Amino acid sequence: MQAAPALRTIALIGKYHSLEVAESLRLLARYLRERGVGVLIEAETAQHVAAPTDDGLWLAASFEVIGAQADLAIVVGGDGTMLHAARCLARVGVPLVGVNQGGLVS
């Protein structure tokens, strides 16, 4: 059995208006960086969740750059966030992993 290729660069994409998602993205980025994985964060996500203490934690990137450089994208948020990321990355074949932190509005 052949081993799966190592993930060198992982992109993070998240729901913009949630402190819980922002903290989850930071924790995940730190975890990945400690293991030698390069971390990209989708540019609009970065604008909304980045804090001054995040310097060097990740590089902001457009969906186009993510499509060209990421081996995997992790989407943190709800169904809408996942669907948006899937639409943007489907044509370039970047695999997505979803972490559902969305909420149902009644």
C-alpha positions as CSV (number, residue, x, y, z in Angstrom):
1,M,0.0,0.0,0.0
2,Q,1.3,3.4,-1.0
3,A,1.5,6.1,1.7
4,A,-0.6,9.3,1.2
5,P,1.5,12.3,0.2
6,A,2.4,14.7,3.0
7,L,0.3,17.9,3.3
8,R,2.7,20.8,2.9
9,T,0.2,23.7,2.7
10,I,-3.3,23.9,4.2
11,A,-5.7,26.7,3.7
12,L,-8.1,27.8,6.3
13,I,-11.5,29.3,5.4
14,G,-14.0,30.5,8.0
15,K,-17.2,32.2,8.8
16,Y,-16.5,35.9,9.3
17,H,-18.7,37.0,12.2
18,S,-18.0,34.5,14.9
19,L,-15.4,34.8,17.7
20,E,-15.7,31.0,18.2
21,V,-14.6,30.4,14.6
22,A,-11.8,33.0,14.8
23,E,-10.4,31.2,17.9
24,S,-10.8,27.8,16.2
25,L,-8.9,29.1,13.2
26,R,-6.0,30.4,15.4
27,L,-5.7,27.2,17.3
28,L,-5.8,25.1,14.2
29,A,-3.2,27.4,12.5
30,R,-0.8,27.1,15.5
31,Y,-1.2,23.3,15.6
32,L,-0.4,23.0,11.9
33,R,2.6,25.5,12.1
34,E,4.1,23.5,15.0
35,R,4.1,20.5,12.7
36,G,5.8,22.3,9.8
37,V,2.7,22.8,7.7
38,G,2.4,26.1,5.8
39,V,-0.9,27.8,6.5
40,L,-2.8,30.1,4.2
41,I,-6.0,31.9,5.3
42,E,-8.6,33.0,2.8
43,A,-8.2,36.8,2.3
44,E,-11.7,37.9,3.4
45,T,-11.6,35.5,6.4
46,A,-8.2,37.1,7.4
47,Q,-9.7,40.6,7.2
48,H,-12.4,39.7,9.7
49,V,-10.7,37.4,12.1
50,A,-7.0,38.4,12.2
51,A,-5.6,40.0,15.3
52,P,-2.2,41.7,15.8
53,T,-1.0,38.7,17.7
54,D,-1.6,36.5,14.6
55,D,1.5,38.0,12.8
56,G,3.4,35.1,11.2
57,L,0.7,32.6,12.0
58,W,-0.6,32.4,8.4
59,L,-0.5,34.1,5.0
60,A,-3.6,35.7,3.6
61,A,-4.5,34.4,0.1
62,S,-7.2,34.7,-2.5
63,F,-9.1,31.6,-3.6
64,E,-7.0,31.7,-6.7
65,V,-3.8,31.4,-4.7
66,I,-5.3,28.8,-2.5
67,G,-6.3,26.8,-5.5
68,A,-2.7,26.9,-6.8
69,Q,-0.8,26.3,-3.6
70,A,-3.0,24.4,-1.0
71,D,-3.0,20.6,-0.7
72,L,-6.2,20.8,1.4
73,A,-8.6,23.4,2.6
74,I,-10.3,23.3,6.0
75,V,-13.6,25.2,6.2
76,V,-14.8,26.2,9.7
77,G,-18.3,27.5,9.8
78,G,-21.8,26.5,8.6
79,D,-23.2,25.0,5.5
80,G,-23.1,28.4,3.6
81,T,-19.4,28.8,4.3
82,M,-18.7,25.3,3.1
83,L,-20.8,25.7,-0.1
84,H,-19.1,29.0,-0.9
85,A,-15.7,27.5,-0.5
86,A,-16.7,24.4,-2.5
87,R,-17.9,26.6,-5.4
88,C,-14.7,28.6,-5.4
89,L,-12.3,25.6,-5.3
90,A,-14.2,22.9,-7.2
91,R,-12.7,23.7,-10.5
92,V,-9.1,23.3,-9.2
93,G,-9.7,20.1,-7.2
94,V,-8.5,21.2,-3.8
95,P,-10.0,18.7,-1.3
96,L,-12.2,20.3,1.5
97,V,-12.7,19.3,5.1
98,G,-15.6,20.9,6.9
99,V,-15.8,21.7,10.6
100,N,-19.4,22.6,11.3
101,Q,-19.7,25.5,13.7
102,G,-22.7,27.1,12.2
103,G,-26.0,27.6,13.8
104,L,-29.5,26.9,12.7
105,V,-31.7,30.0,12.6
106,S,-35.3,29.3,13.5
